[in-house]
Amino acid sequence: MMQPASPGDGIDVTRVAVVIAAYNVATYIERAIASAQNQTLGPTEIIVADDNSTDQTGKVVQSLAARDPRIRWLPAERNSGPGAARNRAIEAASADWVAILDADDAWKPKRLERMLGAAAESGSHIVADNYIRFDDSSGREAGPAFVDERPVSELTVARFIASEHPLGRIRLGLLKPMVRRSFLLERQIRYATNIRFAEDFHFFLRILLEGGRGILLSEPLYIYTLPQSLTNGVQSRGSRTAPNLADRVWIADDLIERYSGSASPEVVALLRRYRGWMADIANGRQALDAWRTGARGRAVGMEIARPRGAFR
């Protein structure tokens, strides 16, 4: 069974760039940066792509950068979304690996050590790990997202898409990976900039569809701030999550168009199945909205047309 390697296995610890997209996160950004600074195997670069924040985010980052030369602040002239911000940071990086960290999240101290070790042993292009759910309202951790007895497992296209099933328990698209930068440059893979929801899923799946080998560590080393509190439903102050099913349908259409000529028939069928799930959910929610606003005839017609949407 594949085990994460240790620092003695010849890991080059000087080749990781931490990529942080930031927008109005002055309350959180220092915590995120500190978690990157405090890694047992530290990064070379900590690049904060500021998406035209209007609060004190820039001042906080510049203050921290004055004390740590690894920190770089990349301000933008206009707000363009997290995908565009991360792309700017990836282009600006010089390291062999880029590790994605959301501005309102944090890492456990051994995260890079564990991930670099697993990458060195497996020869993977993309590495992800389990995450700890963090309740911002209570300030408490709420346990890992999943439990897997395997220390390291393979991430395939089929597994990744299957996790997006509407009745699934865990969505792998939420994972924040560490990726070989050379693979992104060679395959011209970047974050989509015309969507602001599920862009992580699109990015990760493109890497797998391009032949990248992916692995998943079951150890929870990423601290993910939940969009809403588990106890009182209060939205996290740092959350920018705005669910948009149209974005998910676009993702499916984009991937089908890109890979229908090169991927296997089985993979194309999986992508089409994913699109069907998203279309069903979108239809179901539109029908529910129509019912609530009194357009009940229209709602019934929509459910007759796509009956599975009523159960999502």
C-alpha positions in Angstrom: 0.0 0.0 0.0 1.3 3.4 -1.0 2.4 5.5 2.0 3.3 9.2 2.2 7.0 9.6 2.1 9.1 11.4 4.7 11.5 14.4 4.5 14.4 11.9 4.3 13.2 10.7 0.9 14.9 13.5 -1.0 12.1 15.9 -1.2 13.1 19.3 -2.6 11.3 21.7 -0.2 12.2 24.9 -2.1 9.8 24.5 -5.0 6.3 25.2 -3.8 4.3 28.3 -4.5 1.3 28.9 -2.4 -1.5 30.6 -4.4 -4.1 32.6 -2.5 -6.9 34.4 -4.3 -8.2 37.2 -2.0 -11.1 39.6 -2.1 -12.2 41.6 1.0 -10.7 39.0 3.5 -8.8 41.3 5.8 -10.2 39.4 8.8 -8.9 36.0 7.5 -5.9 36.6 5.3 -3.3 36.7 8.1 -4.5 33.3 9.4 -4.2 31.7 5.9 -0.7 33.2 5.3 0.5 32.2 8.7 -0.6 28.6 8.1 1.6 28.5 5.0 4.5 30.2 6.7 4.4 27.6 9.6 4.7 24.5 7.4 7.3 22.0 8.5 8.5 22.0 4.9 8.0 25.5 3.9 7.2 27.0 0.5 9.4 29.3 -1.6 6.6 31.7 -2.5 3.3 32.8 -1.0 1.5 34.7 -3.7 -1.6 36.6 -2.8 -3.6 37.6 -5.9 -5.8 40.5 -4.6 -8.9 40.7 -6.7 -9.4 44.5 -6.2 -10.3 44.3 -2.6 -12.0 47.4 -1.1 -11.2 46.6 2.5 -7.8 46.4 4.3 -6.7 43.2 2.7 -3.9 44.8 0.7 -2.5 46.6 3.7 -2.5 43.5 5.8 -0.6 41.5 3.1 1.9 44.3 2.4 2.6 44.5 6.1 3.3 40.8 6.3 5.4 40.9 3.1 7.6 43.5 4.7 8.6 40.8 7.2 8.8 37.8 5.0 10.3 38.0 1.5 8.4 34.9 0.4 5.1 36.8 0.4 4.1 38.6 -2.8 1.1 40.9 -3.2 -0.4 41.0 -6.7 -3.2 43.6 -6.8 -5.7 43.8 -9.7 -7.2 46.9 -11.3 -10.7 45.3 -11.4 -12.5 42.4 -9.8 -12.5 39.4 -12.1 -13.3 36.5 -9.9 -11.2 33.7 -8.1 -10.3 31.9 -11.3 -8.7 35.0 -12.9 -6.9 35.8 -9.6 -5.4 32.3 -9.3 -4.3 32.4 -13.0 -2.3 35.6 -12.3 -0.6 33.9 -9.4 0.2 30.8 -11.3 1.7 32.9 -14.1 3.7 34.8 -11.6 5.1 31.8 -9.8 8.5 30.2 -10.5 8.2 27.1 -8.3 7.7 23.5 -9.6 4.5 23.1 -7.7 1.6 25.4 -7.0 -0.6 24.7 -3.9 -4.0 26.3 -3.7 -5.2 27.9 -0.5 -8.4 29.9 -0.1 -8.1 33.1 1.8 -10.5 32.1 4.6 -9.1 28.6 5.0 -5.9 27.3 6.6 -3.4 24.4 6.6 -2.2 22.0 9.3 1.6 22.4 9.8 2.5 19.1 8.1 0.4 19.5 5.0 3.1 20.3 2.5 5.4 17.7 4.0 2.8 15.0 3.6 1.8 16.0 0.1 5.3 16.4 -1.2 6.2 13.0 0.2 3.3 11.4 -1.5 4.0 13.2 -4.8 7.7 12.1 -4.7 6.7 8.5 -4.2 3.9 8.3 -6.7 5.1 10.6 -9.5 1.7 12.3 -9.5 0.8 15.5 -11.3 -1.9 16.6 -8.8 -2.2 15.8 -5.1 -5.1 16.5 -2.8 -6.0 15.7 0.8 -8.9 15.2 3.1 -10.2 18.4 4.8 -11.4 19.4 8.2 -14.7 21.2 8.3 -14.4 24.5 10.2 -17.5 26.3 11.7 -16.7 30.0 11.5 -19.6 31.0 13.7 -18.5 28.8 16.6 -14.8 28.9 15.9 -14.6 25.1 16.1 -13.5 22.2 13.9 -16.3 19.8 13.0 -14.3 16.8 12.0 -13.0 15.5 8.7 -15.0 15.4 5.5 -14.6 11.7 5.0 -13.0 8.6 6.5 -10.9 6.3 4.3 -8.7 3.5 5.7 -6.3 3.9 2.8 -3.6 6.4 3.5 -3.4 7.3 -0.2 -5.8 6.5 -3.0 -5.9 7.2 -6.7 -8.1 10.0 -8.1 -9.6 9.0 -11.5 -12.0 10.8 -13.8 -14.8 8.3 -12.9 -14.3 8.7 -9.2 -14.2 12.5 -9.4 -17.4 12.8 -11.4 -19.2 10.2 -9.3 -18.6 12.3 -6.2 -20.7 15.0 -7.8 -23.9 12.9 -7.8 -26.7 14.9 -6.3 -27.2 12.3 -3.6 -23.5 11.9 -2.9 -22.0 12.5 0.5 -18.7 14.1 -0.3 -17.9 16.3 -3.4 -14.2 16.0 -4.4 -14.6 19.2 -6.3 -14.1 21.0 -3.0 -10.6 19.8 -2.7 -7.7 22.3 -2.9 -4.8 20.6 -4.7 -1.1 20.9 -5.2 -0.3 20.7 -8.9 2.9 20.4 -10.9 3.2 23.8 -12.6 5.0 22.4 -15.6 2.0 20.2 -16.4 -0.3 23.2 -16.3 2.0 25.1 -18.6 2.5 22.3 -21.0 -1.2 21.5 -21.3 -2.3 25.1 -21.2 -4.6 24.5 -18.2 -5.9 27.4 -16.3 -8.9 28.2 -14.2 -12.1 29.2 -16.1 -12.6 33.0 -15.8 -16.2 33.2 -17.0 -17.7 31.3 -14.0 -17.4 32.0 -10.3 -18.9 28.8 -9.0 -17.4 25.3 -9.1 -14.3 26.6 -11.0 -12.2 24.3 -8.7 -14.1 21.3 -10.0 -13.6 22.3 -13.6 -9.8 23.0 -13.1 -9.2 19.7 -11.2 -11.2 17.6 -13.7 -9.4 19.2 -16.7 -6.0 18.0 -15.2 -7.3 14.4 -14.9 -8.9 14.5 -18.4 -5.5 15.7 -19.8 -3.9 12.6 -18.4 -2.6 13.9 -15.2 -2.2 11.4 -12.4 -4.0 12.3 -9.2 -3.9 11.0 -5.7 -5.8 11.7 -2.5 -4.4 11.6 1.0 -7.0 10.5 3.6 -5.3 12.5 6.3 -7.2 15.7 6.9 -4.7 18.5 6.6 -6.7 21.3 5.0 -9.0 23.4 7.2 -12.1 24.3 5.1 -14.3 27.1 6.4 -17.9 26.0 5.8 -20.1 28.5 3.9 -22.7 28.2 6.7 -22.5 27.3 10.4 -23.6 23.7 11.2 -25.2 24.9 14.4 -27.1 28.1 13.6 -27.0 28.4 9.8 -25.2 31.8 9.9 -23.2 32.4 6.7 -19.4 32.6 7.1 -18.1 36.2 6.9 -15.4 35.1 4.5 -17.6 33.0 2.2 -18.1 34.1 -1.4 -20.0 31.0 -2.3 -22.9 31.7 -4.6 -24.3 28.4 -6.0 -25.0 28.7 -9.7 -26.3 25.6 -11.5 -25.9 27.3 -14.8 -22.1 27.4 -14.2 -22.2 23.6 -13.6 -24.1 23.0 -16.8 -21.5 25.2 -18.6 -18.7 23.1 -17.1 -20.2 19.9 -18.5 -20.8 21.4 -21.9 -17.2 22.8 -22.0 -15.6 19.5 -21.0 -17.8 17.5 -23.5 -16.8 19.9 -26.3 -13.1 19.8 -25.3 -12.7 16.0 -24.8 -15.4 14.2 -26.9 -12.8 13.7 -29.6 -10.0 12.5 -27.4 -11.5 10.8 -24.3 -12.8 7.3 -24.3 -16.5 6.7 -24.9 -16.9 5.7 -21.2 -15.5 9.1 -20.1 -17.7 11.0 -22.5 -20.7 9.1 -21.2 -19.7 10.1 -17.6 -19.5 13.7 -18.6 -22.9 13.6 -20.2 -24.3 11.9 -17.2 -22.9 14.7 -15.0 -24.6 17.2 -17.3 -27.9 15.4 -16.9 -27.6 15.5 -13.1 -27.0 19.3 -13.2 -29.8 19.9 -15.7 -32.2 17.8 -13.5 -31.3 19.8 -10.4 -31.6 23.1 -12.2 -35.0 22.1 -13.6 -36.2 21.0 -10.2 -35.3 24.2 -8.5 -36.8 26.3 -11.3 -40.0 24.3 -10.9 -40.0 24.8 -7.1 -39.6 28.6 -7.7 -42.5 28.6 -10.1 -44.7 26.7 -7.7 -43.8 29.1 -4.9 -44.7 32.1 -7.0 -48.1 30.6 -8.0 -47.2 29.4 -11.5 -48.2 25.9 -10.6 -49.2 24.8 -14.1 -45.7 25.7 -15.4 -44.1 23.9 -12.4 -46.0 20.7 -13.1 -45.1 20.9 -16.8 -41.4 21.3 -15.9 -41.5 18.2 -13.6 -43.3 16.1 -16.2 -40.6 17.1 -18.7 -37.7 16.2 -16.3 -39.2 14.2 -13.4 -35.9 13.3 -11.8 -35.4 16.9 -10.9 -38.2 16.6 -8.3 -36.1 14.3 -6.2 -32.9 16.4 -6.2 
